[in-house]
Amino acid sequence: MSFEIKGQLVKKFDIESKTASFQTREFVILISKDNYPQYVKFQLAQERVNLIDPDNETEEIKVHFDLRGREWQGKYFTNLNAWKIEKGGEDIVGHPNDIPFEVNDGSFDDSPF
């Protein structure tokens, strides 16, 4: 299931190599500027780690993402897996093979899992 949200880019983190063949990168957007600001952290993986490169902190962006959850050694983790980033009406595509696939509920999912 896919989601999207708009916000102001607050922080871009460096690319991290988790293993010899797996890399990730995180970034944070601010989605509410009222009395209780909401900062949301997303993850980019593999060939998508550079999607955030063209964006500068303080710019408004739209993030398309999938919600992922897993269990490991009795602990539960949730990731917001970003797969597309837009700014100013322009799509930023990280890889020519990044084509989302339609799933049964009519949403799109480009995850290989």
N, CA, C and O of each residue as an XYZ file, in Angstrom:
452
protein
N       0.838     -1.161      0.000
C       0.000      0.000      0.000
C       0.899      1.244      0.000
O       1.859      1.316      0.766
N       0.590      2.206     -0.845
C       1.401      3.417     -0.979
C       0.718      4.612     -0.349
O      -0.509      4.701     -0.303
N       1.541      5.530      0.136
C       1.079      6.765      0.739
C       1.885      7.921      0.171
O       2.922      7.708     -0.457
N       1.415      9.137      0.388
C       2.192     10.318      0.036
C       1.920     11.414      1.054
O       0.845     11.481      1.651
N       2.920     12.273      1.239
C       2.800     13.360      2.206
C       3.700     14.502      1.760
O       4.761     14.278      1.176
N       3.270     15.727      2.038
C       4.065     16.906      1.708
C       4.650     17.489      2.981
O       4.046     17.409      4.051
N       5.832     18.077      2.853
C       6.453     18.721      3.996
C       7.726     19.440      3.599
O       8.133     19.433      2.437
N       8.337     20.051      4.578
C       9.578     20.792      4.375
C      10.760     19.898      4.740
O      10.807     19.335      5.834
N      11.708     19.771      3.823
C      12.895     18.973      4.085
C      13.717     19.631      5.184
O      14.090     20.799      5.074
N      13.997     18.882      6.242
C      14.706     19.407      7.398
C      16.143     18.895      7.451
O      17.063     19.655      7.751
N      16.336     17.605      7.159
C      17.662     17.004      7.329
C      17.851     15.848      6.360
O      16.960     15.017      6.184
N      19.040     15.804      5.724
C      19.448     14.673      4.897
C      20.643     14.022      5.583
O      21.604     14.703      5.939
N      20.586     12.721      5.767
C      21.679     11.994      6.390
C      22.554     11.359      5.314
O      22.141     11.233      4.161
N      23.753     10.964      5.697
C      24.674     10.310      4.781
C      24.199      8.902      4.457
O      23.425      8.304      5.205
N      24.671      8.389      3.344
C      24.385      7.015      2.941
C      25.118      6.067      3.888
O      26.285      6.282      4.218
N      24.421      5.018      4.320
C      25.006      4.010      5.199
C      25.014      2.665      4.498
O      24.002      2.245      3.938
N      26.147      1.993      4.528
C      26.246      0.637      3.997
C      25.947     -0.325      5.140
O      26.740     -0.459      6.072
N      24.806     -0.990      5.063
C      24.394     -1.936      6.108
C      25.138     -3.259      5.959
O      25.538     -3.869      6.951
N      25.320     -3.694      4.723
C      26.124     -4.867      4.394
C      26.893     -4.520      3.121
O      26.795     -3.401      2.617
N      27.655     -5.478      2.605
C      28.420     -5.231      1.382
C      27.507     -4.963      0.182
O      27.929     -4.338     -0.792
N      26.255     -5.435      0.251
C      25.355     -5.282     -0.896
C      24.069     -4.512     -0.570
O      23.153     -4.483     -1.392
N      23.984     -3.892      0.604
C      22.755     -3.181      0.976
C      23.096     -1.834      1.596
O      23.854     -1.757      2.563
N      22.520     -0.758      1.021
C      22.755      0.586      1.549
C      21.438      1.316      1.755
O      20.455      1.059      1.060
N      21.431      2.235      2.723
C      20.250      3.035      3.027
C      20.659      4.484      3.270
O      21.833      4.803      3.462
N      19.648      5.345      3.256
C      19.850      6.761      3.584
C      18.546      7.272      4.173
O      17.465      6.933      3.692
N      18.649      8.079      5.205
C      17.462      8.628      5.856
C      17.386     10.134      5.633
O      18.395     10.807      5.422
N      16.160     10.639      5.687
C      15.929     12.075      5.647
C      14.682     12.388      6.462
O      13.849     11.515      6.705
N      14.563     13.647      6.882
C      13.470     14.061      7.758
C      12.738     15.226      7.117
O      13.360     16.137      6.570
N      11.386     15.191      7.189
C      10.588     16.335      6.757
C       9.735     16.827      7.924
O       9.376     16.062      8.818
N       9.425     18.106      7.894
C       8.537     18.742      8.864
C       7.169     18.841      8.207
O       7.030     19.466      7.156
N       6.141     18.220      8.825
C       4.817     18.215      8.206
C       3.820     19.121      8.904
O       2.707     19.305      8.411
N       4.192     19.688     10.035
C       3.293     20.594     10.753
C       4.137     21.641     11.468
O       5.090     21.311     12.173
N       3.774     22.905     11.277
C       4.557     23.981     11.883
C       3.796     24.675     13.008
O       4.193     25.760     13.434
N       2.721     24.080     13.496
C       1.938     24.715     14.552
C       2.630     24.541     15.907
O       3.849     24.373     15.954
N       1.888     24.576     16.988
C       2.465     24.478     18.329
C       3.214     23.171     18.576
O       4.109     23.114     19.419
N       2.848     22.125     17.844
C       3.464     20.818     18.032
C       4.026     20.331     16.690
O       3.371     19.556     15.993
N       5.235     20.780     16.324
C       5.810     20.376     15.039
C       5.953     18.867     14.954
O       6.284     18.206     15.938
N       5.701     18.329     13.771
C       5.788     16.894     13.528
C       6.920     16.627     12.541
O       6.845     17.019     11.376
N       7.952     15.967     13.009
C       9.099     15.600     12.189
C       8.977     14.114     11.855
O       8.840     13.279     12.748
N       9.030     13.793     10.560
C       8.854     12.416     10.122
C      10.108     11.979      9.368
O      10.569     12.663      8.455
N      10.656     10.821      9.769
C      11.877     10.297      9.164
C      11.532      9.209      8.156
O      10.736      8.314      8.442
N      12.135      9.291      6.977
C      11.948      8.321      5.906
C      13.267      7.635      5.600
O      14.339      8.125      5.954
N      13.166      6.494      4.936
C      14.343      5.746      4.524
C      14.311      5.523      3.021
O      13.269      5.198      2.452
N      15.461      5.699      2.386
C      15.668      5.335      0.990
C      16.597      4.126      0.987
O      17.496      4.034      1.823
N      16.389      3.198      0.056
C      17.220      1.994      0.027
C      17.740      1.718     -1.384
O      17.115      2.057     -2.389
N      18.900      1.092     -1.407
C      19.550      0.598     -2.614
C      19.715      1.691     -3.678
O      20.312      2.730     -3.395
N      19.196      1.476     -4.898
C      19.424      2.433     -5.985
C      18.698      3.759     -5.774
O      18.903      4.695     -6.548
N      17.865      3.861     -4.759
C      17.108      5.101     -4.504
C      17.792      6.046     -3.506
O      17.265      7.124     -3.233
N      18.943      5.669     -2.960
C      19.570      6.484     -1.916
C      19.898      7.905     -2.379
O      20.018      8.807     -1.550
N      20.042      8.116     -3.674
C      20.380      9.439     -4.199
C      19.171     10.277     -4.603
O      19.341     11.402     -5.074
N      17.961      9.762     -4.431
C      16.764     10.519     -4.818
C      16.684     11.877     -4.126
O      16.150     12.824     -4.703
N      17.193     11.992     -2.926
C      17.080     13.216     -2.137
C      18.193     14.218     -2.468
O      18.136     15.363     -2.018
N      19.198     13.810     -3.242
C      20.337     14.681     -3.553
C      19.947     16.053     -4.119
O      20.500     17.058     -3.673
N      19.011     16.139     -5.089
C      18.713     17.446     -5.682
C      17.994     18.418     -4.735
O      17.922     19.614     -5.018
N      17.471     17.921     -3.635
C      16.668     18.745     -2.735
C      17.522     19.383     -1.647
O      18.418     18.755     -1.084
N      17.221     20.639     -1.369
C      17.928     21.377     -0.326
C      17.065     21.446      0.924
O      15.837     21.461      0.852
N      17.725     21.486      2.059
C      16.990     21.646      3.309
C      16.207     22.953      3.246
O      16.699     23.945      2.707
N      15.014     22.961      3.782
C      14.000     24.026      3.804
C      13.089     24.002      2.576
O      12.096     24.730      2.554
N      13.386     23.194      1.552
C      12.509     23.093      0.386
C      11.283     22.237      0.700
O      11.340     21.310      1.507
N      10.176     22.575      0.042
C       8.961     21.779      0.153
C       9.051     20.614     -0.828
O       9.400     20.802     -1.993
N       8.736     19.407     -0.349
C       8.757     18.224     -1.200
C       7.528     17.369     -0.920
O       6.880     17.504      0.118
N       7.223     16.487     -1.867
C       6.182     15.476     -1.673
C       6.875     14.124     -1.715
O       7.609     13.823     -2.656
N       6.638     13.310     -0.693
C       7.273     12.003     -0.578
C       6.225     10.922     -0.803
O       5.175     10.921     -0.160
N       6.513     10.010     -1.713
C       5.692      8.820     -1.929
C       6.412      7.686     -1.206
O       7.616      7.498     -1.379
N       5.675      6.934     -0.400
C       6.334      5.927      0.430
C       5.423      4.750      0.718
O       4.205      4.823      0.561
N       6.047      3.667      1.143
C       5.351      2.468      1.599
C       5.616      2.310      3.082
O       6.697      2.649      3.565
N       4.656      1.809      3.788
C       4.772      1.533      5.216
C       5.218      0.081      5.373
O       4.550     -0.836      4.895
N       6.358     -0.123      6.051
C       6.914     -1.457      6.237
C       7.109     -1.749      7.720
O       7.513     -0.866      8.477
N       6.830     -2.963      8.134
C       7.030     -3.366      9.522
C       7.627     -4.757      9.588
O       7.389     -5.594      8.717
N       8.409     -4.994     10.635
C       9.011     -6.312     10.794
C       9.300     -6.577     12.270
O       9.328     -5.668     13.101
N       9.512     -7.852     12.557
C       9.868     -8.279     13.910
C      11.284     -8.822     13.870
O      11.662     -9.515     12.925
N      12.070     -8.510     14.892
C      13.423     -9.045     15.012
C      13.734     -9.230     16.485
O      13.761     -8.268     17.253
N      13.967    -10.470     16.872
C      14.308    -10.841     18.243
C      13.328    -10.263     19.268
O      13.729     -9.716     20.295
N      12.045    -10.397     18.964
C      11.001     -9.958     19.886
C      10.729     -8.459     19.886
O       9.902     -7.984     20.664
N      11.410     -7.710     19.029
C      11.179     -6.272     18.917
C      10.548     -5.989     17.569
O      10.788     -6.707     16.599
N       9.734     -4.931     17.509
C       9.019     -4.586     16.284
C       9.507     -3.246     15.761
O       9.710     -2.298     16.521
N       9.689     -3.187     14.446
C      10.218     -1.999     13.799
C       9.308     -1.580     12.655
O       8.718     -2.422     11.977
N       9.199     -0.287     12.447
C       8.420      0.271     11.355
C       9.317      1.194     10.538
O      10.045      2.015     11.095
N       9.260      1.057      9.222
C      10.003      1.923      8.321
C       9.041      2.598      7.363
O       8.068      1.993      6.914
N       9.317      3.850      7.055
C       8.624      4.558      5.999
C       9.580      4.552      4.811
O      10.513      5.353      4.747
N       9.341      3.654      3.884
C      10.246      3.402      2.759
C       9.892      4.311      1.585
O       8.930      4.042      0.865
N      10.655      5.383      1.385
C      10.392      6.325      0.291
C      10.827      5.721     -1.035
O      11.868      5.069     -1.119
N      10.011      5.948     -2.086
C      10.359      5.424     -3.403
C      10.255      6.472     -4.499
O      10.647      6.220     -5.638
N       9.729      7.648     -4.166
C       9.643      8.734     -5.150
C       9.562     10.049     -4.390
O       8.909     10.135     -3.350
N      10.233     11.075     -4.916
C      10.215     12.407     -4.304
C       9.921     13.421     -5.397
O      10.523     13.384     -6.470
N       8.976     14.342     -5.114
C       8.621     15.383     -6.068
C       8.843     16.754     -5.438
O       8.700     16.925     -4.227
N       9.194     17.727     -6.276
C       9.235     19.119     -5.843
C       8.811     19.990     -7.007
O       9.141     19.696     -8.156
N       8.093     21.047     -6.727
C       7.693     21.987     -7.770
C       7.035     21.343     -8.975
O       7.203     21.819    -10.097
N       6.284     20.260     -8.761
C       5.595     19.593     -9.854
C       6.496     18.706    -10.696
O       6.031     18.096    -11.659
N       7.767     18.623    -10.355
C       8.723     17.833    -11.124
C       8.958     16.504    -10.421
O       9.253     16.474     -9.227
N       8.828     15.410    -11.156
C       9.124     14.087    -10.600
C      10.623     13.868    -10.596
O      11.315     14.233    -11.547
N      11.116     13.280     -9.540
C      12.517     12.913     -9.446
C      12.561     11.397     -9.435
O      12.084     10.769     -8.490
N      13.121     10.811    -10.460
C      13.148      9.358    -10.572
C      14.581      8.894    -10.407
O      15.496      9.426    -11.037
N      14.769      7.898     -9.555
C      16.109      7.472     -9.219
C      16.692      6.417    -10.128
O      17.913      6.262    -10.171
N      15.874      5.685    -10.855
C      16.384      4.593    -11.663
C      15.380      4.350    -12.774
O      14.176      4.368    -12.515
N      15.828      4.122    -14.003
C      14.879      3.949    -15.100
C      13.941      2.761    -14.924
O      12.884      2.725    -15.553
N      14.294      1.787    -14.088
C      13.426      0.630    -13.863
C      12.484      0.818    -12.682
O      11.783     -0.122    -12.306
N      12.448      2.008    -12.086
C      11.581      2.274    -10.937
C      10.159      2.537    -11.404
O       9.724      3.688    -11.456
N       9.443      1.495    -11.740
C       8.060      1.625    -12.182
C       7.188      0.965    -11.139
O       7.322     -0.235    -10.899
N       6.276      1.731    -10.497
C       5.431      1.113     -9.473
C       4.459      0.115    -10.092
O       3.958      0.313    -11.199
N       4.210     -0.939     -9.367
C       3.291     -1.966     -9.817
C       1.961     -1.813     -9.088
O       1.930     -1.550     -7.886
N       0.859     -1.981     -9.827
C      -0.448     -1.889     -9.198
C      -0.705     -3.148     -8.390
O      -0.433     -4.258     -8.848
N      -1.235     -2.970     -7.178
C      -1.595     -4.107     -6.339
C      -3.107     -4.218     -6.287
O      -3.812     -3.346     -6.795
N      -3.607     -5.274     -5.683
C      -5.041     -5.579     -5.722
C      -5.953     -4.468     -5.242
O      -7.079     -4.355     -5.728
N      -5.507     -3.643     -4.306
C      -6.390     -2.606     -3.769
C      -6.357     -1.325     -4.599
O      -6.935     -0.320     -4.186
N      -5.696     -1.335     -5.759
C      -5.646     -0.173     -6.637
C      -4.501      0.765     -6.318
O      -4.276      1.722     -7.059
N      -3.761      0.522     -5.232
C      -2.600      1.361     -4.918
C      -1.391      0.810     -5.681
O      -1.494     -0.191     -6.389
N      -0.267      1.469     -5.527
C       0.933      1.068     -6.240
C       2.031      0.694     -5.264
O       2.165      1.285     -4.193
N       2.820     -0.307     -5.661
C       3.930     -0.764     -4.820
C       5.047     -1.192     -5.748
O       4.863     -2.087     -6.573
N       6.200     -0.564     -5.623
C       7.328     -0.931     -6.473
C       8.351     -1.763     -5.720
O       9.446     -2.009     -6.225
N       8.009     -2.191     -4.534
C       8.939     -2.969     -3.710
C       9.141     -4.351     -4.304
O       8.186     -4.970     -4.772
N      10.383     -4.845     -4.291
C      10.612     -6.192     -4.790
C      10.184     -7.278     -3.812
O      10.295     -8.461     -4.131
N       9.702     -6.911     -2.634
C       9.327     -7.879     -1.606
C       7.851     -8.183     -1.645
O       7.363     -8.981     -0.845
